[in-house]
């Protein structure tokens, strides 16, 4: 995911998407279930940010897959890291209630697992004082 972020910073968003697609494919082909939610979340975030027709729907499907895999593998940290991407998706779609629910659930999980940087990010998004 760092590679995708670096490519975005270098002004190569399409290459970032290609590398993220590769990460998802490799995670699946090699049975890397623990890595799969992270790869799907990164690709979903890039698609949602790009905003072309169909990107939000595909991003949502990737997030749903990532969530299911995170549940299967028992990875609460992977579940928590999906929250900011879901928040962005619902925000772009104008679905305020779903956005607020994703924000609240993500914040609750981040607090429970003591994911401080994620907690701070979500608190800032929610407008929580000190966040």
mmCIF file of the C-alpha atoms, coordinates in Angstrom:
data_MODEL
# 
_entry.id   MODEL 
# 
loop_
_atom_site.group_PDB 
_atom_site.id 
_atom_site.type_symbol 
_atom_site.label_atom_id 
_atom_site.label_alt_id 
_atom_site.label_comp_id 
_atom_site.label_asym_id 
_atom_site.label_entity_id 
_atom_site.label_seq_id 
_atom_site.pdbx_PDB_ins_code 
_atom_site.Cartn_x 
_atom_site.Cartn_y 
_atom_site.Cartn_z 
_atom_site.occupancy 
_atom_site.B_iso_or_equiv 
_atom_site.pdbx_formal_charge 
_atom_site.auth_seq_id 
_atom_site.auth_comp_id 
_atom_site.auth_asym_id 
_atom_site.auth_atom_id 
_atom_site.pdbx_PDB_model_num 
ATOM 1   C CA . UNK A 1 1   ? 0.000   0.000   0.000   1.00 0.00 ? 1   UNK A CA 1 
ATOM 2   C CA . UNK A 1 2   ? 2.997   2.223   0.524   1.00 0.00 ? 2   UNK A CA 1 
ATOM 3   C CA . UNK A 1 3   ? 3.912   1.712   -3.128  1.00 0.00 ? 3   UNK A CA 1 
ATOM 4   C CA . UNK A 1 4   ? 0.475   2.955   -4.214  1.00 0.00 ? 4   UNK A CA 1 
ATOM 5   C CA . UNK A 1 5   ? 0.800   5.991   -1.947  1.00 0.00 ? 5   UNK A CA 1 
ATOM 6   C CA . UNK A 1 6   ? 4.229   6.746   -3.390  1.00 0.00 ? 6   UNK A CA 1 
ATOM 7   C CA . UNK A 1 7   ? 2.931   6.445   -6.933  1.00 0.00 ? 7   UNK A CA 1 
ATOM 8   C CA . UNK A 1 8   ? 0.042   8.780   -6.138  1.00 0.00 ? 8   UNK A CA 1 
ATOM 9   C CA . UNK A 1 9   ? 2.503   11.291  -4.675  1.00 0.00 ? 9   UNK A CA 1 
ATOM 10  C CA . UNK A 1 10  ? 4.614   10.950  -7.836  1.00 0.00 ? 10  UNK A CA 1 
ATOM 11  C CA . UNK A 1 11  ? 1.603   11.779  -9.980  1.00 0.00 ? 11  UNK A CA 1 
ATOM 12  C CA . UNK A 1 12  ? 1.032   8.241   -11.277 1.00 0.00 ? 12  UNK A CA 1 
ATOM 13  C CA . UNK A 1 13  ? -2.489  7.322   -10.127 1.00 0.00 ? 13  UNK A CA 1 
ATOM 14  C CA . UNK A 1 14  ? -3.125  4.780   -12.891 1.00 0.00 ? 14  UNK A CA 1 
ATOM 15  C CA . UNK A 1 15  ? 0.084   2.947   -12.058 1.00 0.00 ? 15  UNK A CA 1 
ATOM 16  C CA . UNK A 1 16  ? -0.952  3.008   -8.389  1.00 0.00 ? 16  UNK A CA 1 
ATOM 17  C CA . UNK A 1 17  ? -4.235  1.362   -9.381  1.00 0.00 ? 17  UNK A CA 1 
ATOM 18  C CA . UNK A 1 18  ? -2.422  -1.265  -11.442 1.00 0.00 ? 18  UNK A CA 1 
ATOM 19  C CA . UNK A 1 19  ? -0.098  -2.106  -8.548  1.00 0.00 ? 19  UNK A CA 1 
ATOM 20  C CA . UNK A 1 20  ? -3.040  -2.323  -6.159  1.00 0.00 ? 20  UNK A CA 1 
ATOM 21  C CA . UNK A 1 21  ? -4.880  -4.632  -8.575  1.00 0.00 ? 21  UNK A CA 1 
ATOM 22  C CA . UNK A 1 22  ? -1.748  -6.789  -8.631  1.00 0.00 ? 22  UNK A CA 1 
ATOM 23  C CA . UNK A 1 23  ? -1.611  -6.859  -4.819  1.00 0.00 ? 23  UNK A CA 1 
ATOM 24  C CA . UNK A 1 24  ? -5.215  -8.094  -4.650  1.00 0.00 ? 24  UNK A CA 1 
ATOM 25  C CA . UNK A 1 25  ? -4.573  -10.739 -7.298  1.00 0.00 ? 25  UNK A CA 1 
ATOM 26  C CA . UNK A 1 26  ? -1.384  -11.981 -5.639  1.00 0.00 ? 26  UNK A CA 1 
ATOM 27  C CA . UNK A 1 27  ? -3.001  -12.111 -2.206  1.00 0.00 ? 27  UNK A CA 1 
ATOM 28  C CA . UNK A 1 28  ? -5.754  -14.283 -3.672  1.00 0.00 ? 28  UNK A CA 1 
ATOM 29  C CA . UNK A 1 29  ? -3.517  -16.503 -5.797  1.00 0.00 ? 29  UNK A CA 1 
ATOM 30  C CA . UNK A 1 30  ? -1.096  -17.156 -2.964  1.00 0.00 ? 30  UNK A CA 1 
ATOM 31  C CA . UNK A 1 31  ? -3.732  -17.640 -0.300  1.00 0.00 ? 31  UNK A CA 1 
ATOM 32  C CA . UNK A 1 32  ? -2.573  -14.663 1.759   1.00 0.00 ? 32  UNK A CA 1 
ATOM 33  C CA . UNK A 1 33  ? -5.917  -14.213 3.519   1.00 0.00 ? 33  UNK A CA 1 
ATOM 34  C CA . UNK A 1 34  ? -4.459  -12.022 6.254   1.00 0.00 ? 34  UNK A CA 1 
ATOM 35  C CA . UNK A 1 35  ? -3.145  -9.563  3.652   1.00 0.00 ? 35  UNK A CA 1 
ATOM 36  C CA . UNK A 1 36  ? -6.255  -9.647  1.444   1.00 0.00 ? 36  UNK A CA 1 
ATOM 37  C CA . UNK A 1 37  ? -8.349  -7.078  3.387   1.00 0.00 ? 37  UNK A CA 1 
ATOM 38  C CA . UNK A 1 38  ? -5.522  -4.537  3.308   1.00 0.00 ? 38  UNK A CA 1 
ATOM 39  C CA . UNK A 1 39  ? -4.992  -4.994  -0.424  1.00 0.00 ? 39  UNK A CA 1 
ATOM 40  C CA . UNK A 1 40  ? -8.708  -4.690  -1.154  1.00 0.00 ? 40  UNK A CA 1 
ATOM 41  C CA . UNK A 1 41  ? -9.053  -1.634  1.067   1.00 0.00 ? 41  UNK A CA 1 
ATOM 42  C CA . UNK A 1 42  ? -6.181  0.126   -0.710  1.00 0.00 ? 42  UNK A CA 1 
ATOM 43  C CA . UNK A 1 43  ? -7.640  -0.600  -4.135  1.00 0.00 ? 43  UNK A CA 1 
ATOM 44  C CA . UNK A 1 44  ? -11.119 0.460   -2.991  1.00 0.00 ? 44  UNK A CA 1 
ATOM 45  C CA . UNK A 1 45  ? -9.753  3.750   -1.661  1.00 0.00 ? 45  UNK A CA 1 
ATOM 46  C CA . UNK A 1 46  ? -8.000  4.477   -4.963  1.00 0.00 ? 46  UNK A CA 1 
ATOM 47  C CA . UNK A 1 47  ? -11.117 3.692   -6.988  1.00 0.00 ? 47  UNK A CA 1 
ATOM 48  C CA . UNK A 1 48  ? -13.349 5.795   -4.747  1.00 0.00 ? 48  UNK A CA 1 
ATOM 49  C CA . UNK A 1 49  ? -10.908 8.684   -4.985  1.00 0.00 ? 49  UNK A CA 1 
ATOM 50  C CA . UNK A 1 50  ? -10.663 8.385   -8.779  1.00 0.00 ? 50  UNK A CA 1 
ATOM 51  C CA . UNK A 1 51  ? -14.443 8.567   -9.078  1.00 0.00 ? 51  UNK A CA 1 
ATOM 52  C CA . UNK A 1 52  ? -15.019 7.265   -12.586 1.00 0.00 ? 52  UNK A CA 1 
ATOM 53  C CA . UNK A 1 53  ? -18.351 5.622   -13.460 1.00 0.00 ? 53  UNK A CA 1 
ATOM 54  C CA . UNK A 1 54  ? -18.494 2.255   -11.726 1.00 0.00 ? 54  UNK A CA 1 
ATOM 55  C CA . UNK A 1 55  ? -15.565 2.976   -9.403  1.00 0.00 ? 55  UNK A CA 1 
ATOM 56  C CA . UNK A 1 56  ? -17.692 3.540   -6.293  1.00 0.00 ? 56  UNK A CA 1 
ATOM 57  C CA . UNK A 1 57  ? -19.641 0.338   -6.873  1.00 0.00 ? 57  UNK A CA 1 
ATOM 58  C CA . UNK A 1 58  ? -16.489 -1.672  -7.374  1.00 0.00 ? 58  UNK A CA 1 
ATOM 59  C CA . UNK A 1 59  ? -14.937 0.003   -4.339  1.00 0.00 ? 59  UNK A CA 1 
ATOM 60  C CA . UNK A 1 60  ? -17.952 -0.945  -2.248  1.00 0.00 ? 60  UNK A CA 1 
ATOM 61  C CA . UNK A 1 61  ? -17.734 -4.561  -3.441  1.00 0.00 ? 61  UNK A CA 1 
ATOM 62  C CA . UNK A 1 62  ? -14.030 -4.666  -2.541  1.00 0.00 ? 62  UNK A CA 1 
ATOM 63  C CA . UNK A 1 63  ? -14.799 -3.276  0.917   1.00 0.00 ? 63  UNK A CA 1 
ATOM 64  C CA . UNK A 1 64  ? -17.499 -5.899  1.418   1.00 0.00 ? 64  UNK A CA 1 
ATOM 65  C CA . UNK A 1 65  ? -15.035 -8.635  0.421   1.00 0.00 ? 65  UNK A CA 1 
ATOM 66  C CA . UNK A 1 66  ? -12.364 -7.160  2.700   1.00 0.00 ? 66  UNK A CA 1 
ATOM 67  C CA . UNK A 1 67  ? -14.801 -7.065  5.601   1.00 0.00 ? 67  UNK A CA 1 
ATOM 68  C CA . UNK A 1 68  ? -15.852 -10.687 5.065   1.00 0.00 ? 68  UNK A CA 1 
ATOM 69  C CA . UNK A 1 69  ? -12.220 -11.848 4.931   1.00 0.00 ? 69  UNK A CA 1 
ATOM 70  C CA . UNK A 1 70  ? -11.318 -9.819  8.016   1.00 0.00 ? 70  UNK A CA 1 
ATOM 71  C CA . UNK A 1 71  ? -14.169 -11.493 9.892   1.00 0.00 ? 71  UNK A CA 1 
ATOM 72  C CA . UNK A 1 72  ? -13.043 -14.929 8.657   1.00 0.00 ? 72  UNK A CA 1 
ATOM 73  C CA . UNK A 1 73  ? -9.468  -14.321 9.781   1.00 0.00 ? 73  UNK A CA 1 
ATOM 74  C CA . UNK A 1 74  ? -10.465 -12.578 13.015  1.00 0.00 ? 74  UNK A CA 1 
ATOM 75  C CA . UNK A 1 75  ? -8.541  -9.426  12.130  1.00 0.00 ? 75  UNK A CA 1 
ATOM 76  C CA . UNK A 1 76  ? -10.105 -6.563  14.073  1.00 0.00 ? 76  UNK A CA 1 
ATOM 77  C CA . UNK A 1 77  ? -7.296  -4.246  12.967  1.00 0.00 ? 77  UNK A CA 1 
ATOM 78  C CA . UNK A 1 78  ? -8.145  -4.926  9.307   1.00 0.00 ? 78  UNK A CA 1 
ATOM 79  C CA . UNK A 1 79  ? -11.815 -4.248  10.060  1.00 0.00 ? 79  UNK A CA 1 
ATOM 80  C CA . UNK A 1 80  ? -10.934 -0.977  11.752  1.00 0.00 ? 80  UNK A CA 1 
ATOM 81  C CA . UNK A 1 81  ? -8.781  0.165   8.821   1.00 0.00 ? 81  UNK A CA 1 
ATOM 82  C CA . UNK A 1 82  ? -11.765 -0.202  6.479   1.00 0.00 ? 82  UNK A CA 1 
ATOM 83  C CA . UNK A 1 83  ? -13.680 2.548   8.289   1.00 0.00 ? 83  UNK A CA 1 
ATOM 84  C CA . UNK A 1 84  ? -12.064 5.623   6.687   1.00 0.00 ? 84  UNK A CA 1 
ATOM 85  C CA . UNK A 1 85  ? -12.619 4.190   3.204   1.00 0.00 ? 85  UNK A CA 1 
ATOM 86  C CA . UNK A 1 86  ? -16.255 3.398   3.960   1.00 0.00 ? 86  UNK A CA 1 
ATOM 87  C CA . UNK A 1 87  ? -16.717 6.883   5.415   1.00 0.00 ? 87  UNK A CA 1 
ATOM 88  C CA . UNK A 1 88  ? -15.345 8.400   2.198   1.00 0.00 ? 88  UNK A CA 1 
ATOM 89  C CA . UNK A 1 89  ? -17.588 6.182   0.050   1.00 0.00 ? 89  UNK A CA 1 
ATOM 90  C CA . UNK A 1 90  ? -20.763 7.149   1.894   1.00 0.00 ? 90  UNK A CA 1 
ATOM 91  C CA . UNK A 1 91  ? -19.708 10.795  1.953   1.00 0.00 ? 91  UNK A CA 1 
ATOM 92  C CA . UNK A 1 92  ? -19.260 10.860  -1.827  1.00 0.00 ? 92  UNK A CA 1 
ATOM 93  C CA . UNK A 1 93  ? -22.614 9.170   -2.310  1.00 0.00 ? 93  UNK A CA 1 
ATOM 94  C CA . UNK A 1 94  ? -24.311 11.645  0.009   1.00 0.00 ? 94  UNK A CA 1 
ATOM 95  C CA . UNK A 1 95  ? -25.454 8.884   2.345   1.00 0.00 ? 95  UNK A CA 1 
ATOM 96  C CA . UNK A 1 96  ? -25.097 10.732  5.627   1.00 0.00 ? 96  UNK A CA 1 
ATOM 97  C CA . UNK A 1 97  ? -26.598 8.092   7.921   1.00 0.00 ? 97  UNK A CA 1 
ATOM 98  C CA . UNK A 1 98  ? -24.385 5.345   6.534   1.00 0.00 ? 98  UNK A CA 1 
ATOM 99  C CA . UNK A 1 99  ? -21.378 7.653   6.766   1.00 0.00 ? 99  UNK A CA 1 
ATOM 100 C CA . UNK A 1 100 ? -22.098 8.421   10.402  1.00 0.00 ? 100 UNK A CA 1 
ATOM 101 C CA . UNK A 1 101 ? -22.653 4.746   11.216  1.00 0.00 ? 101 UNK A CA 1 
ATOM 102 C CA . UNK A 1 102 ? -19.354 3.734   9.545   1.00 0.00 ? 102 UNK A CA 1 
ATOM 103 C CA . UNK A 1 103 ? -17.582 6.522   11.406  1.00 0.00 ? 103 UNK A CA 1 
ATOM 104 C CA . UNK A 1 104 ? -19.097 5.554   14.744  1.00 0.00 ? 104 UNK A CA 1 
ATOM 105 C CA . UNK A 1 105 ? -18.431 1.824   14.317  1.00 0.00 ? 105 UNK A CA 1 
ATOM 106 C CA . UNK A 1 106 ? -14.882 2.446   13.112  1.00 0.00 ? 106 UNK A CA 1 
ATOM 107 C CA . UNK A 1 107 ? -14.151 4.776   15.999  1.00 0.00 ? 107 UNK A CA 1 
ATOM 108 C CA . UNK A 1 108 ? -15.562 2.323   18.537  1.00 0.00 ? 108 UNK A CA 1 
ATOM 109 C CA . UNK A 1 109 ? -13.435 -0.503  17.117  1.00 0.00 ? 109 UNK A CA 1 
ATOM 110 C CA . UNK A 1 110 ? -10.292 1.669   16.927  1.00 0.00 ? 110 UNK A CA 1 
ATOM 111 C CA . UNK A 1 111 ? -10.742 2.576   20.598  1.00 0.00 ? 111 UNK A CA 1 
ATOM 112 C CA . UNK A 1 112 ? -11.343 -1.042  21.588  1.00 0.00 ? 112 UNK A CA 1 
ATOM 113 C CA . UNK A 1 113 ? -8.184  -2.329  19.889  1.00 0.00 ? 113 UNK A CA 1 
ATOM 114 C CA . UNK A 1 114 ? -6.179  0.757   20.888  1.00 0.00 ? 114 UNK A CA 1 
ATOM 115 C CA . UNK A 1 115 ? -5.384  1.803   17.310  1.00 0.00 ? 115 UNK A CA 1 
ATOM 116 C CA . UNK A 1 116 ? -4.459  5.331   18.298  1.00 0.00 ? 116 UNK A CA 1 
ATOM 117 C CA . UNK A 1 117 ? -3.500  6.841   14.938  1.00 0.00 ? 117 UNK A CA 1 
ATOM 118 C CA . UNK A 1 118 ? -6.678  5.482   13.349  1.00 0.00 ? 118 UNK A CA 1 
ATOM 119 C CA . UNK A 1 119 ? -8.680  6.653   16.346  1.00 0.00 ? 119 UNK A CA 1 
ATOM 120 C CA . UNK A 1 120 ? -7.257  10.168  15.980  1.00 0.00 ? 120 UNK A CA 1 
ATOM 121 C CA . UNK A 1 121 ? -8.019  10.196  12.251  1.00 0.00 ? 121 UNK A CA 1 
ATOM 122 C CA . UNK A 1 122 ? -11.620 9.117   12.825  1.00 0.00 ? 122 UNK A CA 1 
ATOM 123 C CA . UNK A 1 123 ? -12.077 11.541  15.721  1.00 0.00 ? 123 UNK A CA 1 
ATOM 124 C CA . UNK A 1 124 ? -10.887 14.375  13.490  1.00 0.00 ? 124 UNK A CA 1 
ATOM 125 C CA . UNK A 1 125 ? -13.314 13.244  10.797  1.00 0.00 ? 125 UNK A CA 1 
ATOM 126 C CA . UNK A 1 126 ? -16.121 13.153  13.374  1.00 0.00 ? 126 UNK A CA 1 
ATOM 127 C CA . UNK A 1 127 ? -15.200 16.525  14.837  1.00 0.00 ? 127 UNK A CA 1 
ATOM 128 C CA . UNK A 1 128 ? -14.468 15.083  18.269  1.00 0.00 ? 128 UNK A CA 1 
ATOM 129 C CA . UNK A 1 129 ? -12.599 17.643  20.418  1.00 0.00 ? 129 UNK A CA 1 
ATOM 130 C CA . UNK A 1 130 ? -8.946  16.685  20.732  1.00 0.00 ? 130 UNK A CA 1 
ATOM 131 C CA . UNK A 1 131 ? -9.293  14.442  17.659  1.00 0.00 ? 131 UNK A CA 1 
# 
